C-alpha cells in the first residue's frame, strides 16, 4: 500500500472513530463516513467492501499490533525503545493502552464499545493461550478454554474499570493487581 492509500485509509478510520464517538454504529451509514472523511464513495469501496469490513479492519489495525507485540517476548520497539521492555506482558499491553495509540481508549469507552471490547477480548484469548497456559499450571482439573475465557474476560473488565474510573492507577499498579489475582491460577 502506497503513502496516498495509507493516508486515505487513515482518514476513513478517523472519520469512522469520530462518528462512533457520537452515534450508534447501526445508525452510521457509508454516506456519513465518506462525508466525514471527505472521500468519494468509490474511494471508500476501493478500501472496504462494507461498513462491517471497515469495523473489522479498524479492530484488526488497533488491537493486533498490541496483542502481537505482547506475544513477541523480544519486542522492544516503540514505547520501550529507550528502556528495557517490561517483564510483564500485561504491563506491556497496559502501557500501549495508556499511550492511547489511534484513540484506542476512546473506542474502548465510546457508546459503541461492545464491538471493540469483544474484539479486544478475542485477541487477549489468543495471547493467554499462547503465553500463559502451560502444562504446569496450578489450576488442574479446570478446562483450558474456561481459564482462557476467565483470564481474558477479567483483563478486559479491568481495563473497562480503569477507564470508567478515570485511569487513576498507573499501568504498573494495574499489572500488580491483575497478576496478584491471576497468578495463583497459572
C-alpha positions in Angstrom: 0.0 0.0 0.0 1.5 3.4 -1.0 1.5 6.5 1.1 -1.5 8.0 -0.5 -3.6 4.9 0.1 -2.5 4.7 3.7 -3.4 8.4 4.1 -6.9 7.8 2.7 -7.4 4.6 4.8 -6.4 6.5 7.9 -8.8 9.4 7.0 -11.6 6.8 6.7 -10.6 5.2 10.0 -10.5 8.6 11.8 -13.9 9.6 10.4 -15.4 6.3 11.5 -13.9 6.7 15.0 -15.3 10.2 15.2 -18.7 9.1 14.2 -18.6 6.1 16.6 -18.0 8.5 19.5 -21.2 10.4 18.8 -23.6 7.9 17.1 -24.7 4.3 17.4 -22.9 2.0 15.0 -26.2 0.9 13.5 -27.2 4.4 12.6 -23.9 5.3 10.8 -24.1 5.0 7.1 -21.4 4.7 4.5 -22.5 8.2 3.3 -21.9 9.5 6.8 -18.4 8.1 6.7 -17.4 9.4 3.3 -18.7 12.8 4.2 -16.8 12.9 7.4 -13.6 11.5 5.7 -14.1 13.8 2.7 -13.6 11.0 0.2 -15.7 9.7 -2.6 -17.9 6.7 -2.5 -15.7 4.8 -5.0 -12.7 5.6 -2.8 -14.4 4.1 0.2 -15.3 1.0 -1.6 -11.8 0.6 -3.0 -10.6 0.2 0.6 -13.6 -1.5 2.3 -16.4 -3.7 0.8 -18.9 -2.7 3.6 -19.2 -0.8 6.8 -18.8 -4.1 8.6 -15.5 -4.7 6.8 -14.4 -1.3 7.9 -15.2 -2.1 11.5 -13.3 -5.4 11.3 -10.3 -3.8 9.7 -10.3 -1.0 12.3 -10.3 -3.5 15.1 -7.6 -5.5 13.5 -5.5 -2.5 13.0 -5.8 -1.3 16.5 -5.7 -4.4 18.6 -3.4 -6.8 16.5 -0.4 -4.5 17.0 -0.8 -4.5 20.8 -1.5 -8.2 21.0 1.1 -9.4 18.5 3.9 -7.3 20.1 2.8 -8.7 23.5 3.2 -12.2 22.2 6.7 -11.4 21.0 8.9 -11.7 24.1 11.8 -9.9 22.4 9.8 -6.8 21.3 11.4 -3.6 22.4 10.2 -1.1 19.8 8.1 2.0 20.2 7.3 2.6 23.9 10.3 0.7 25.1 12.9 1.8 22.5 14.9 3.8 25.1 14.3 1.5 28.1 14.1 -2.1 29.0 10.9 -3.8 27.9 8.6 -4.7 30.8 8.8 -8.2 32.1 5.1 -8.4 32.2 3.0 -8.9 29.1 0.1 -7.4 30.9 2.1 -4.3 31.7 3.2 -4.1 28.0 -0.4 -4.1 26.9 -1.5 -1.5 29.6 1.3 0.8 28.6 0.2 0.6 24.9 -3.4 1.4 26.1 -2.1 4.3 28.2 -0.4 5.8 25.2 -3.8 5.8 23.5 -2.5 5.0 20.1 -5.1 5.7 17.4 -7.6 6.8 20.0 -8.0 3.2 21.2 -9.2 4.3 24.7 -11.9 6.4 23.0 -13.1 3.4 21.2 -13.0 1.2 24.3 -15.1 3.7 26.2 -17.4 5.0 23.5 -21.1 4.3 23.3 -20.3 1.5 20.7 -17.6 -0.1 22.9 -19.1 -3.6 22.8 -17.7 -4.2 19.3 -14.2 -3.2 20.4 -14.3 -4.9 23.7 -15.4 -8.2 22.0 -12.5 -7.9 19.5 -10.1 -7.0 22.3 -11.2 -10.0 24.3 -10.7 -12.3 21.3 -7.1 -11.0 20.9 -6.5 -11.5 24.6 -7.7 -15.0 24.4 -5.1 -15.8 21.7 -2.4 -14.1 23.9 -3.4 -16.1 27.0 -3.5 -19.3 25.1 0.0 -18.6 23.6 1.8 -17.1 26.6 0.2 -18.2 29.8 -1.3 -21.6 29.7 1.4 -24.3 30.2 1.2 -27.9 31.1 2.4 -27.0 34.6 -0.4 -24.7 35.5 -1.6 -24.8 39.1 -5.3 -25.0 38.3 -5.5 -28.6 37.1 -9.0 -30.0 36.6 -10.3 -26.8 35.1 -10.6 -26.9 31.3 -8.1 -24.7 29.5 -10.8 -22.9 27.5 -12.6 -21.9 30.7 -9.3 -20.4 32.1 -8.6 -18.6 28.8 -12.1 -17.1 28.8 -11.9 -16.2 32.5 -8.4 -14.5 32.3 -9.2 -12.7 29.1 -12.6 -11.5 30.3 -11.1 -10.4 33.6 -8.4 -8.4 31.8 -11.0 -6.6 29.6 -13.2 -5.9 32.6 -10.2 -4.5 34.4 -9.5 -2.2 31.5 -13.1 -1.0 31.5 -13.0 -0.4 35.2 -9.8 1.6 34.8 -11.3 3.7 32.0 -14.6 4.3 33.9 -12.6 5.3 37.0 -10.7 8.0 35.1 -7.4 6.0 34.7 -6.2 6.9 38.2 -4.0 3.8 38.6 -0.8 3.5 36.6 -0.2 0.6 34.3 2.3 -0.8 36.8 -0.3 -0.7 39.6 -2.9 -2.5 37.4 -0.3 -5.0 36.4 0.4 -5.8 40.1 -3.4 -6.1 40.9 -4.1 -8.3 37.9 -1.1 -10.6 38.4 -2.0 -10.9 42.2 -5.4 -12.3 41.2 -4.4 -14.4 38.2 -1.0 -15.9 39.0 -2.5 -18.3 41.5 -4.4 -19.8 38.6 -1.4 -20.2 36.4 
